Amino acid sequence: MNKNSPNKKIDRRQEIVRQNQNPIRKKLFVFFLFLSITIVSLIIAYFYYQNYVGPSRSLAVRIGDVEYTRGDIVKLLQAKQKQVEMLGGNFKTGKEIFESLNTVVEAEIIVKISSQYGITSSDEEIDANIRNIFSPKNSEKTEDAIQIEREFQERYNAFLNEIQLSEKEFRNEIKKNILRDKFRKYITENIPTTADQVRLHRIALANTDEIEIIKGKYYDLVKDSLDPEILRAAFKGIVREFSKSSPENLRKGGDLGWIPQGIYDIYDPTIFALDIGKLSPEIPNYDNDQQIFIFMVSEKESNRELDPEDFEIIKNNTLQNFLNEERKNHDVYSILNKDIYQWIIDELKLTKEVTPTPSS
């Protein structure tokens, strides 16, 4: 066949066309490959931001012009957890998480109003507080002061590194603790050390229990007696037979001891309206919706000296009531729902499972 035949010329033209198309195809391939990689990268980045970066920057608490993100709350919880462990305490994770937002709000309110009451915190007080936490314990007076200082600095710096708080941030938290303690003392300094009290008894029952039969058995035992010993013995009998309470409460026969107002605050209207020896109406157990409480008072006494533990509870309640009222004077936003709770748990890298009862 002739080399210059028409068919040969057509083949050459087609080859030229194919060669011209290859770079275009290559460019299109590279473009779509780059586009695919970009889309995948954006998707990965989006999910990373949504799951890790975004939540940590989300607003958790605002008090006026002061804002805390979820990440800020986690850092504060980590710092408290480490500090509690250093002091040999037990960090109650679930409780601490639910109280964390409220604690932050109250601390900022105290900072804002403390000057009105002449309450301050000096650098020297902050230094002393920090040294009390991190200085080596049980040091002999003759121990080398340089060695003590070295150990203090090592423990303090290691703590700051572990919780990822700057020294300024940690000192600020110590300052808030000092202000709260001083404010608590100021608010509660005039609380009397005596109060009207009752000798209180309580039985926990299931909602399905035969309440009238249980009450009838108690009244059959006491009849018309107002003798405290007879009343206590009769109540102990029904507690040990019917109560759904803890082993410790069963051992005590439902005897809660001498109680002033403000210890079982939510039940006070019922408790302090009771006549001696009479059983209260069934009251819901606000910590367990499957239970009810029935109370009985075996004795009453006016101006009885407060137990030190009860006195501390009353002080705490007095401060809390004050802060609850003061909170109304401030622009406060806070949120803690189930998803946020679980996110905080994950960030704290807890190994044990905690079952929350979250509030929106």
C-alpha positions as CSV (number, residue, x, y, z in Angstrom):
1,M,0.0,0.0,0.0
2,N,1.2,3.5,-0.8
3,K,2.6,5.3,2.3
4,N,0.9,8.5,1.2
5,S,-2.5,6.9,1.0
6,P,-5.6,8.8,2.3
7,N,-6.1,6.2,5.1
8,K,-2.6,6.8,6.4
9,K,-3.2,10.6,6.5
10,I,-6.5,10.0,8.4
11,D,-4.7,7.9,11.0
12,R,-2.1,10.6,11.5
13,R,-4.7,13.2,12.1
14,Q,-6.5,11.0,14.6
15,E,-3.2,10.4,16.4
16,I,-2.6,14.2,16.5
17,V,-6.1,14.7,17.9
18,R,-5.6,12.0,20.6
19,Q,-2.3,13.6,21.6
20,N,-3.9,17.0,21.9
21,Q,-6.7,15.6,24.0
22,N,-4.4,13.7,26.5
23,P,-3.2,16.9,28.3
24,I,-6.8,18.0,28.7
25,R,-7.8,14.7,30.1
26,K,-4.8,14.8,32.5
27,K,-5.8,18.3,33.6
28,L,-9.4,17.3,34.1
29,F,-8.2,14.2,36.1
30,V,-5.9,16.3,38.3
31,F,-8.7,18.9,38.8
32,F,-11.3,16.3,39.9
33,L,-8.7,14.6,42.1
34,F,-7.8,17.9,43.8
35,L,-11.5,18.7,44.1
36,S,-12.2,15.3,45.7
37,I,-9.3,15.6,48.1
38,T,-10.5,19.1,49.0
39,I,-14.1,18.0,49.7
40,V,-12.9,15.1,51.8
41,S,-10.6,17.3,53.7
42,L,-13.3,19.9,54.3
43,I,-15.7,17.1,55.5
44,I,-13.0,15.8,57.9
45,A,-12.2,19.3,59.1
46,Y,-15.9,20.0,59.6
47,F,-16.5,16.9,61.7
48,Y,-13.3,17.6,63.7
49,Y,-14.4,21.1,64.4
50,Q,-17.9,20.0,65.3
51,N,-16.7,17.3,67.7
52,Y,-13.6,18.8,69.2
53,V,-12.9,22.5,68.4
54,G,-16.5,23.9,68.2
55,P,-17.9,22.5,71.5
56,S,-14.9,23.6,73.5
57,R,-15.5,27.2,72.2
58,S,-19.2,27.1,72.8
59,L,-20.6,29.5,75.4
60,A,-21.5,27.7,78.6
61,V,-21.8,30.5,81.1
62,R,-22.2,34.3,80.9
63,I,-22.4,36.7,83.9
64,G,-22.7,40.2,82.6
65,D,-19.7,40.8,80.4
66,V,-17.8,37.7,81.7
67,E,-18.0,34.6,79.6
68,Y,-16.9,31.0,80.1
69,T,-16.8,28.4,77.3
70,R,-17.2,24.6,77.7
71,G,-13.5,24.3,77.4
72,D,-13.0,26.8,80.3
73,I,-15.4,24.7,82.5
74,V,-13.4,21.6,81.7
75,K,-10.1,23.2,82.7
76,L,-11.6,24.4,86.0
77,L,-12.9,20.9,86.7
78,Q,-9.6,19.4,85.9
79,A,-7.9,21.8,88.2
80,K,-10.3,21.0,91.0
81,Q,-10.1,17.3,90.5
82,K,-6.3,17.4,90.7
83,Q,-6.3,19.6,93.7
84,V,-8.8,17.4,95.6
85,E,-6.7,14.3,94.8
86,M,-3.6,16.0,96.0
87,L,-5.2,16.8,99.3
88,G,-6.4,13.2,99.7
89,G,-10.1,13.9,99.0
90,N,-12.6,12.2,96.8
91,F,-13.6,14.1,93.6
92,K,-17.3,13.3,93.0
93,T,-17.4,13.7,89.3
94,G,-21.2,13.7,88.6
95,K,-22.0,16.1,91.4
96,E,-19.1,18.4,90.5
97,I,-20.1,18.7,86.9
98,F,-23.7,19.6,87.7
99,E,-22.5,22.1,90.3
100,S,-19.7,23.6,88.2
101,L,-21.8,26.1,86.2
102,N,-23.6,27.3,89.3
103,T,-20.2,27.6,91.2
104,V,-18.8,29.7,88.3
105,V,-21.8,32.0,88.4
106,E,-21.7,32.5,92.2
107,A,-18.0,33.1,92.2
108,E,-18.3,35.9,89.6
109,I,-21.2,37.4,91.5
110,I,-19.2,37.5,94.7
111,V,-16.3,39.1,92.8
112,K,-18.6,41.8,91.4
113,I,-20.2,42.7,94.8
114,S,-17.5,42.0,97.3
115,S,-16.1,45.5,97.2
116,Q,-19.5,46.8,98.3
117,Y,-19.1,44.9,101.5
118,G,-15.4,45.9,102.0
119,I,-14.2,42.3,101.2
120,T,-10.9,42.0,99.4
121,S,-8.2,39.4,98.7
122,S,-4.5,40.4,98.8
123,D,-1.6,38.8,96.9
124,E,-0.1,37.8,100.2
125,E,-3.3,35.8,101.1
126,I,-3.2,34.1,97.7
127,D,0.5,33.2,98.1
128,A,-0.2,31.8,101.6
129,N,-3.1,29.7,100.3
130,I,-1.1,28.3,97.4
131,R,1.9,27.5,99.7
132,N,-0.5,25.7,102.1
133,I,-1.6,23.5,99.2
134,F,1.7,22.7,97.6
135,S,4.4,22.9,100.3
136,P,5.7,19.6,101.5
137,K,3.8,18.3,104.5
138,N,5.2,17.2,107.8
139,S,8.5,19.1,107.2
140,E,10.8,19.3,110.2
141,K,11.5,22.8,111.3
142,T,15.2,22.1,110.9
143,E,14.8,21.0,107.3
144,D,16.7,23.1,104.7
145,A,14.5,26.1,103.6
146,I,16.1,25.9,100.1
147,Q,15.0,22.3,99.8
148,I,11.5,23.1,100.9
149,E,11.2,25.9,98.4
150,R,12.6,23.7,95.6
151,E,10.0,21.0,96.4
152,F,7.2,23.6,96.5
153,Q,8.1,25.0,93.1
154,E,8.4,21.6,91.6
155,R,5.0,20.5,92.8
156,Y,3.4,23.8,91.9
157,N,4.8,23.9,88.4
158,A,4.0,20.2,87.8
159,F,0.4,20.9,88.9
160,L,0.0,23.9,86.5
161,N,1.5,21.9,83.6
162,E,-0.8,19.0,84.2
163,I,-4.0,21.0,84.4
164,Q,-3.0,23.4,81.6
165,L,-3.8,26.5,83.6
166,S,-1.5,29.5,83.6
167,E,-0.3,30.7,87.0
168,K,-2.4,33.9,86.5
169,E,-5.6,31.8,85.9
170,F,-4.9,29.6,88.9
171,R,-4.2,32.5,91.2
172,N,-7.5,34.0,90.0
173,E,-9.4,30.9,91.0
174,I,-7.7,30.9,94.5
175,K,-8.7,34.5,94.8
176,K,-12.3,33.6,94.2
177,N,-12.1,30.9,96.8
178,I,-10.7,33.3,99.4
179,L,-13.4,35.9,98.6
180,R,-16.2,33.3,98.9
181,D,-14.9,32.1,102.3
182,K,-14.7,35.7,103.5
183,F,-18.1,36.5,102.1
184,R,-19.6,33.4,103.8
185,K,-18.1,34.5,107.1
186,Y,-19.5,38.1,106.7
187,I,-23.0,36.9,105.8
188,T,-23.2,34.3,108.5
189,E,-21.4,36.0,111.4
190,N,-24.6,36.9,113.2
191,I,-26.3,33.6,113.0
192,P,-27.2,32.4,116.6
193,T,-25.6,29.2,117.9
194,T,-28.9,28.0,119.4
195,A,-32.2,27.2,117.8
196,D,-35.6,25.6,118.3
197,Q,-35.1,21.9,117.4
198,V,-37.0,18.6,117.2
199,R,-36.0,15.0,117.7
200,L,-36.8,13.8,114.2
201,H,-37.6,10.3,112.9
202,R,-38.2,9.2,109.3
203,I,-39.3,6.1,107.5
204,A,-38.9,5.6,103.7
205,L,-41.6,3.5,102.0
206,A,-42.4,2.4,98.5
207,N,-45.3,4.1,96.7
208,T,-47.1,0.7,96.6
209,D,-46.8,0.0,100.3
210,E,-50.0,-0.4,102.5
211,I,-49.5,3.0,104.2
212,E,-52.6,2.9,106.4
213,I,-51.7,-0.6,107.7
214,I,-48.2,0.6,108.6
215,K,-49.5,3.7,110.3
216,G,-52.1,1.7,112.2
217,K,-49.4,-0.7,113.5
218,Y,-47.5,2.3,114.8
219,Y,-50.5,3.8,116.6
220,D,-51.4,0.4,118.1
221,L,-48.0,0.3,119.7
222,V,-47.9,3.9,121.1
223,K,-51.7,4.1,122.0
224,D,-52.0,7.6,123.6
225,S,-48.5,7.8,125.0
226,L,-46.3,10.8,124.6
227,D,-43.3,9.2,126.3
228,P,-40.4,9.8,123.9
229,E,-38.9,6.4,124.6
230,I,-42.2,4.6,123.8
231,L,-42.6,6.7,120.6
232,R,-39.0,6.0,119.5
233,A,-39.4,2.2,120.2
234,A,-42.7,2.0,118.2
235,F,-41.2,3.9,115.3
236,K,-38.1,1.8,115.3
237,G,-40.3,-1.3,115.1
238,I,-42.1,-0.2,111.9
239,V,-38.8,1.1,110.4
240,R,-37.1,-2.2,110.8
241,E,-40.1,-4.1,109.5
242,F,-41.2,-1.9,106.6
243,S,-38.5,0.7,105.7
244,K,-36.9,0.8,102.3
245,S,-34.1,3.0,103.6
246,S,-30.3,2.5,103.9
247,P,-28.8,-0.1,106.3
248,E,-27.5,2.8,108.4
249,N,-30.9,4.3,108.7
250,L,-32.4,0.9,109.6
251,R,-29.7,0.4,112.2
252,K,-30.7,3.7,113.8
253,G,-34.4,2.9,113.6
254,G,-35.1,6.0,111.5
255,D,-33.8,8.3,114.2
256,L,-32.3,11.4,112.6
257,G,-31.4,13.1,115.9
258,W,-32.0,16.7,116.9
259,I,-32.8,18.8,113.9
260,P,-33.2,22.6,113.6
261,Q,-35.0,24.3,110.7
262,G,-32.9,24.6,107.6
263,I,-31.3,21.2,107.6
264,Y,-34.1,19.4,105.7
265,D,-35.2,22.7,104.2
266,I,-37.7,21.4,101.7
267,Y,-39.5,19.3,104.4
268,D,-39.4,21.9,107.1
269,P,-43.1,23.0,106.7
270,T,-44.2,19.5,107.4
271,I,-41.6,18.6,110.1
272,F,-42.1,21.7,112.3
273,A,-45.9,21.6,112.1
274,L,-46.0,18.1,113.6
275,D,-47.4,17.4,117.1
276,I,-45.3,15.1,119.2
277,G,-45.9,11.4,118.4
278,K,-48.1,12.1,115.4
279,L,-47.2,10.7,111.9
280,S,-46.9,13.1,109.1
281,P,-48.8,12.8,105.8
282,E,-46.9,10.9,103.1
283,I,-44.3,13.3,101.5
284,P,-42.6,12.5,98.2
285,N,-38.9,11.7,98.4
286,Y,-37.6,14.4,96.1
287,D,-34.5,12.3,95.4
288,N,-36.4,9.1,94.5
289,D,-39.8,9.3,92.9
290,Q,-40.5,5.7,93.7
291,Q,-40.4,6.5,97.5
292,I,-42.3,8.5,100.1
293,F,-41.3,9.7,103.5
294,I,-43.3,9.7,106.7
295,F,-41.9,11.8,109.6
296,M,-42.4,11.7,113.4
297,V,-41.3,14.0,116.1
298,S,-40.6,12.5,119.6
299,E,-39.4,15.6,121.4
300,K,-39.1,19.4,121.0
301,E,-36.7,21.8,122.7
302,S,-36.4,25.6,122.5
303,N,-33.0,27.3,122.1
304,R,-31.0,24.1,122.0
305,E,-27.3,24.4,121.2
306,L,-26.7,23.6,117.5
307,D,-24.6,20.7,116.6
308,P,-21.4,22.0,114.9
309,E,-22.2,20.0,111.7
310,D,-25.7,21.5,111.6
311,F,-24.3,24.9,112.2
312,E,-22.1,24.6,109.2
313,I,-25.1,23.5,107.1
314,I,-27.1,26.5,108.2
315,K,-24.2,28.8,107.3
316,N,-24.0,27.3,103.9
317,N,-27.7,27.5,103.4
318,T,-27.7,31.2,104.5
319,L,-25.0,32.0,102.0
320,Q,-26.8,30.1,99.3
321,N,-30.1,31.9,99.9
322,F,-28.4,35.2,99.7
323,L,-26.7,34.3,96.4
324,N,-29.9,33.0,95.0
325,E,-31.5,36.4,95.6
326,E,-28.5,38.3,94.4
327,R,-28.5,36.3,91.2
328,K,-31.7,38.1,90.2
329,N,-29.8,41.4,90.0
330,H,-27.4,40.0,87.3
331,D,-27.6,39.1,83.7
332,V,-26.9,35.3,83.9
333,Y,-26.9,32.7,81.2
334,S,-25.9,29.0,81.7
335,I,-26.7,25.7,80.1
336,L,-26.0,22.1,81.0
337,N,-28.0,19.4,79.1
338,K,-27.3,15.7,78.5
339,D,-25.1,16.2,75.5
340,I,-23.0,18.9,77.1
341,Y,-22.7,16.7,80.3
342,Q,-21.5,13.8,78.2
343,W,-19.0,16.0,76.3
344,I,-17.5,17.2,79.6
345,I,-17.3,13.6,80.8
346,D,-15.4,12.6,77.6
347,E,-13.1,15.6,77.9
348,L,-12.2,14.7,81.4
349,K,-11.3,11.3,80.1
350,L,-13.1,9.5,82.9
351,T,-12.8,5.7,83.1
352,K,-15.8,5.1,85.2
353,E,-19.4,5.4,83.9
354,V,-21.5,8.0,85.5
355,T,-25.3,8.1,85.0
356,P,-26.5,11.7,84.9
357,T,-29.8,13.3,85.7
358,P,-29.2,16.3,83.5
359,S,-31.3,19.5,83.5
360,S,-31.7,21.8,80.6
